[in-house]
Amino acid sequence: MANPIVRKSGIPLYMQVKEHVIGGIREGLYASGVQLPAERTLSELLGVSRNTVSQAYQELEADGIVSSRQGRGTFVNDRDDKWRVANRRDLLTKVIDVALEESIQLGFSLDDFLELSTVRAKQKSALLRKAQVVFLECNREQVEYLSRKLEFGGVHIDPVILDDLHDHNSPAWQAVMSADLVVTTFFHYDEVQALLDNSREVLAIALDPELETIVKIARIPVGQRIGLICRSDNFAGKVISALAQAGLDSLSITSCTTARDEVLVDFVSHLDVAVVSPGRRREVEAYCTKRQHIIEFVFKPDAASINLLRAALADVRQA
């Protein structure tokens, strides 16, 4: 497989691991839908730490090349990734070529260009690590899960519940007021703007249900008893809405948001299929039998939104 790891190349190891995986996708080793090696397996194969592989996988997911499925692993996305990856690299190469030509016309050498580019890249990286970002959502399971998914390049994102912003003395309000950037979904954009009285810049991102989740639910046999277990009515409403948009509104699904064990045990015992939010999967698994099927309902930010977030962060910190 292409792109071996070279420790003294000056290129960060996680970037080399990322290129190693992309090379495998280009060469057909990892086709669409194929599971990538586990972090521990790939770390042993390449002779790098597991954290290095984890960071590489996070970068690949942020680029929309792979998807992480909790409890199952990391998979190549069901798209023509070989074309998309090559196309993005070609575009970036053209941008670099233009910058090179202009720098030469200004009288700089190639070494000058390389030195200044390296310095600027390090400065941008340092700015991103210092960025204070908050992500606003209406329910805790969604906001915590998505905050982790949006993190990249050393940027930490603080999850904040919308209801906590009604108290202007709360830690949540202080966090939002001191943040470099406030992020929310398009669904809550107007609400957030009203709560903040348009006093802060707010970036809206798009969320889509994971395609595999929709496909699994669509394949549930007719007559099966389906239950949705999550922590909030808001999340349950979004799931039902997403299923309706996918043409699955004819399904009869009951929901349960209780935290009481005895109620949850009784609710699960009557199900054939348990649809769960990411934050409750392990809890529900403890109460399910082998005959019961569990489907994790995952919402994820699209690749365009992640790229927009990166650009916005760099601009905000530079300012």
C-alpha positions as MATLAB code, in Angstrom:
seq = 'MANPIVRKSGIPLYMQVKEHVIGGIREGLYASGVQLPAERTLSELLGVSRNTVSQAYQELEADGIVSSRQGRGTFVNDRDDKWRVANRRDLLTKVIDVALEESIQLGFSLDDFLELSTVRAKQKSALLRKAQVVFLECNREQVEYLSRKLEFGGVHIDPVILDDLHDHNSPAWQAVMSADLVVTTFFHYDEVQALLDNSREVLAIALDPELETIVKIARIPVGQRIGLICRSDNFAGKVISALAQAGLDSLSITSCTTARDEVLVDFVSHLDVAVVSPGRRREVEAYCTKRQHIIEFVFKPDAASINLLRAALADVRQA';
ca = [
       0.000    0.000    0.000;
       1.217    3.541   -0.825;
       2.379    6.306    1.492;
       4.555    4.542    4.097;
       5.189    6.306    7.404;
       8.443    8.301    7.459;
       9.238    9.599   10.941;
      11.891   12.151    9.960;
      10.006   13.660    7.037;
       8.820   16.708    8.989;
       5.194   15.827    8.179;
       3.039   15.118   11.290;
       2.456   11.398   11.763;
      -1.345   11.725   11.854;
      -1.244   13.407    8.419;
       0.868   10.565    7.082;
      -1.611    8.022    8.464;
      -4.427    9.990    6.833;
      -2.638    9.924    3.461;
      -1.907    6.215    3.980;
      -5.645    5.498    4.284;
      -6.529    7.790    1.362;
      -3.958    5.923   -0.721;
      -5.706    2.668    0.149;
      -9.028    4.140   -0.969;
      -7.525    5.302   -4.264;
      -5.960    1.895   -4.917;
      -9.231    0.095   -4.231;
      -8.075   -1.607   -1.038;
     -10.894    0.135    0.854;
     -14.036    0.329   -1.277;
     -17.192    2.253   -0.370;
     -18.859    0.716    2.672;
     -15.753   -1.244    3.716;
     -14.687   -1.114    7.353;
     -11.239    0.347    8.016;
      -8.849   -1.464   10.381;
      -9.467   -0.827   14.069;
      -7.359    1.972   15.556;
      -5.266   -0.473   17.561;
      -4.723   -2.739   14.541;
      -3.610    0.081   12.235;
      -1.396    1.616   14.927;
       0.454   -1.696   15.321;
       0.694   -2.132   11.547;
       2.178    1.332   10.977;
       4.196    1.557   14.192;
       2.471    4.685   15.492;
       0.395    5.400   18.583;
      -3.315    4.679   18.741;
      -3.944    8.393   19.388;
      -2.220    9.208   16.095;
      -4.536    6.859   14.209;
      -7.545    8.250   16.083;
      -6.647   11.799   15.039;
      -6.199   10.687   11.424;
      -9.611    8.984   11.432;
     -11.208   12.131   12.898;
      -9.689   14.214   10.102;
     -10.934   11.746    7.481;
     -14.413   11.884    8.981;
     -14.376   15.693    9.030;
     -13.504   15.609    5.324;
     -16.520   13.371    4.650;
     -14.358   10.470    3.496;
     -15.253    8.020    6.285;
     -17.939    7.643    8.947;
     -17.516    6.469   12.532;
     -20.271    4.189   13.837;
     -20.326    3.894   17.594;
     -19.502    0.406   18.777;
     -18.862   -0.875   15.254;
     -15.869    0.924   13.774;
     -14.985    3.305   10.937;
     -16.257    2.810    7.390;
     -15.547    4.341    3.980;
     -18.528    6.473    2.995;
     -20.979    5.212    0.398;
     -19.884    7.709   -2.227;
     -17.331    7.831   -5.012;
     -14.616    8.804   -2.566;
     -11.726    7.945   -4.899;
     -12.903   10.632   -7.321;
     -13.796   13.100   -4.585;
     -10.470   12.775   -2.756;
      -8.469   13.093   -5.962;
     -10.559   16.056   -7.069;
     -10.030   17.921   -3.782;
      -6.283   17.317   -3.910;
      -6.130   18.513   -7.518;
      -7.928   21.717   -6.582;
      -5.581   22.311   -3.655;
      -2.555   21.669   -5.885;
      -3.801   24.310   -8.317;
      -4.210   26.815   -5.471;
      -0.638   26.129   -4.339;
       0.670   26.446   -7.910;
      -0.963   29.859   -8.303;
       0.517   31.025   -4.986;
       3.946   29.739   -6.057;
       3.823   31.581   -9.369;
       2.793   34.839   -7.704;
       5.521   34.536   -5.051;
       8.155   34.024   -7.759;
       6.867   37.097   -9.605;
       7.281   39.057   -6.362;
      10.919   38.003   -6.237;
      10.773   35.249   -3.617;
      12.588   31.930   -3.989;
      10.935   28.528   -3.565;
      12.707   28.161   -0.231;
      11.280   31.513    0.861;
       7.801   30.332   -0.107;
       8.214   27.055    1.769;
       9.507   28.786    4.901;
       6.762   31.411    4.999;
       4.038   28.851    4.216;
       5.227   26.665    7.097;
       5.220   29.619    9.487;
       1.720   30.679    8.436;
       0.394   27.135    8.753;
       1.771   26.878   12.289;
       0.259   30.252   13.164;
      -3.149   29.130   11.888;
      -2.860   25.894   13.853;
      -2.046   27.827   17.037;
      -5.030   30.113   16.463;
      -7.366   27.140   16.098;
      -6.135   25.575   19.334;
      -6.943   28.807   21.182;
     -10.408   29.149   19.683;
     -13.355   29.174   22.102;
     -16.362   27.614   20.427;
     -19.786   26.707   21.781;
     -22.363   24.495   20.109;
     -26.017   25.136   20.971;
     -28.741   22.507   20.747;
     -32.048   21.766   22.423;
     -31.207   18.417   24.033;
     -28.161   17.189   25.888;
     -27.591   13.894   24.088;
     -27.545   15.652   20.719;
     -25.394   18.591   21.795;
     -22.734   16.468   23.498;
     -22.530   13.930   20.672;
     -22.339   16.543   17.914;
     -19.838   18.701   19.798;
     -17.426   15.775   19.799;
     -18.085   15.117   16.118;
     -17.347   18.722   15.163;
     -14.012   18.914   16.984;
     -10.905   18.910   14.799;
      -7.283   20.040   14.786;
      -7.083   20.617   18.538;
     -10.245   22.765   18.654;
     -12.444   22.080   21.684;
     -16.173   22.753   21.403;
     -18.260   23.348   24.534;
     -21.810   21.922   24.425;
     -24.553   24.265   25.675;
     -28.287   23.580   26.068;
     -30.584   26.261   24.644;
     -32.789   26.363   27.739;
     -29.764   27.331   29.855;
     -29.457   30.636   27.990;
     -32.634   32.085   29.527;
     -30.636   32.818   32.694;
     -28.118   35.551   31.867;
     -26.178   34.772   35.035;
     -25.675   31.122   34.171;
     -22.285   29.605   33.200;
     -23.853   28.725   29.830;
     -24.609   32.367   29.075;
     -21.103   33.428   30.119;
     -19.591   30.732   27.907;
     -21.574   31.952   24.906;
     -20.708   35.601   25.529;
     -16.965   34.854   25.755;
     -16.876   32.481   22.768;
     -15.105   33.313   19.522;
     -17.821   31.523   17.589;
     -21.323   30.263   18.346;
     -22.497   27.245   16.352;
     -25.988   25.781   16.088;
     -28.124   23.917   13.569;
     -30.274   25.538   10.894;
     -33.301   24.276   12.818;
     -32.433   26.481   15.839;
     -30.714   29.379   14.050;
     -33.565   31.911   14.395;
     -34.171   30.916   18.020;
     -30.498   31.381   18.898;
     -30.349   34.758   17.168;
     -33.382   35.894   19.158;
     -31.947   34.646   22.469;
     -28.684   36.471   21.817;
     -30.471   39.538   20.457;
     -28.262   39.352   17.342;
     -25.292   40.364   19.513;
     -23.048   37.468   18.403;
     -22.046   35.941   15.133;
     -23.818   32.588   14.795;
     -22.826   29.864   12.353;
     -25.553   27.419   11.307;
     -24.693   23.888   10.190;
     -26.761   21.260    8.416;
     -27.514   17.905   10.025;
     -28.579   14.799    8.164;
     -29.584   11.386    9.478;
     -26.968    8.784    8.639;
     -28.060    6.936    5.494;
     -27.312    3.521    6.975;
     -29.678    4.278    9.865;
     -32.548    5.083    7.507;
     -31.872    1.961    5.428;
     -31.904   -0.289    8.509;
     -35.225    1.133    9.680;
     -36.720    0.828    6.194;
     -35.859   -2.891    6.214;
     -37.728   -3.643    9.435;
     -40.354   -6.295    8.599;
     -43.999   -5.247    8.675;
     -45.678   -5.948   12.002;
     -42.552   -5.572   14.136;
     -42.988   -3.594   17.368;
     -40.669   -0.578   17.182;
     -39.718    1.665   20.079;
     -37.595    4.815   20.194;
     -35.520    5.313   23.350;
     -33.824    8.696   23.857;
     -33.531   11.371   26.538;
     -35.737   14.157   25.232;
     -38.963   14.778   23.344;
     -37.020   17.147   21.080;
     -34.740   14.360   19.866;
     -37.706   12.023   19.431;
     -39.485   14.651   17.345;
     -36.458   15.072   15.085;
     -36.245   11.326   14.527;
     -39.926   11.091   13.585;
     -39.538   14.097   11.274;
     -36.470   12.563    9.596;
     -38.318    9.287    9.030;
     -41.266   11.157    7.551;
     -38.950   12.986    5.129;
     -37.523    9.610    4.120;
     -41.029    8.332    3.350;
     -41.221    6.118    6.442;
     -44.029    7.995    8.184;
     -46.262    4.927    7.993;
     -44.171    3.166   10.648;
     -45.772    2.897   14.062;
     -43.142    3.947   16.592;
     -43.650    4.620   20.295;
     -41.083    6.644   22.208;
     -39.663    6.505   25.724;
     -37.566    9.230   27.349;
     -37.667    8.051   30.945;
     -34.548    7.571   33.070;
     -36.326    5.190   35.476;
     -34.933    1.683   35.127;
     -38.151   -0.159   35.923;
     -40.123    1.786   33.304;
     -37.398    1.349   30.683;
     -37.131   -2.393   31.317;
     -40.877   -2.805   30.843;
     -40.882   -0.656   27.701;
     -38.006   -2.577   26.091;
     -39.512   -5.964   26.946;
     -42.420   -5.294   24.559;
     -40.238   -4.407   21.563;
     -38.917   -6.320   18.581;
     -36.729   -3.401   17.473;
     -35.238   -0.692   19.694;
     -34.223    2.517   17.935;
     -31.877    4.379   20.287;
     -30.075    7.706   20.472;
     -26.246    7.437   20.593;
     -26.180    8.344   24.292;
     -28.474    5.510   25.359;
     -27.300    2.538   23.326;
     -25.275    0.832   26.057;
     -28.020    1.397   28.598;
     -30.642   -0.200   26.350;
     -28.363   -3.081   25.320;
     -28.280   -4.223   28.945;
     -32.055   -4.768   28.864;
     -32.396   -6.366   25.415;
     -32.422  -10.050   24.598;
     -30.629  -11.638   21.644;
     -33.858  -11.742   19.637;
     -34.289   -7.990   19.858;
     -32.613   -5.774   17.298;
     -31.025   -2.422   18.211;
     -30.647    0.410   15.689;
     -28.699    3.515   16.674;
     -30.192    6.683   15.183;
     -27.329    8.993   14.273;
     -27.490   12.564   13.007;
     -24.255   13.918   11.571;
     -23.074   17.278   10.207;
     -22.446   17.276    6.471;
     -18.940   17.766    5.086;
     -19.738   21.232    3.719;
     -20.765   22.422    7.188;
     -17.556   21.118    8.740;
     -15.431   22.884    6.119;
     -17.420   26.084    6.687;
     -16.780   25.801   10.425;
     -13.037   25.432    9.843;
     -12.905   28.508    7.624;
     -15.012   30.557   10.050;
     -12.810   29.626   13.002;
      -9.609   30.598   11.215;
     -11.097   33.955   10.208;
     -12.493   34.705   13.684;
      -9.256   33.948   15.517;
      -7.210   35.897   12.982;
      -9.456   38.920   13.536;
];
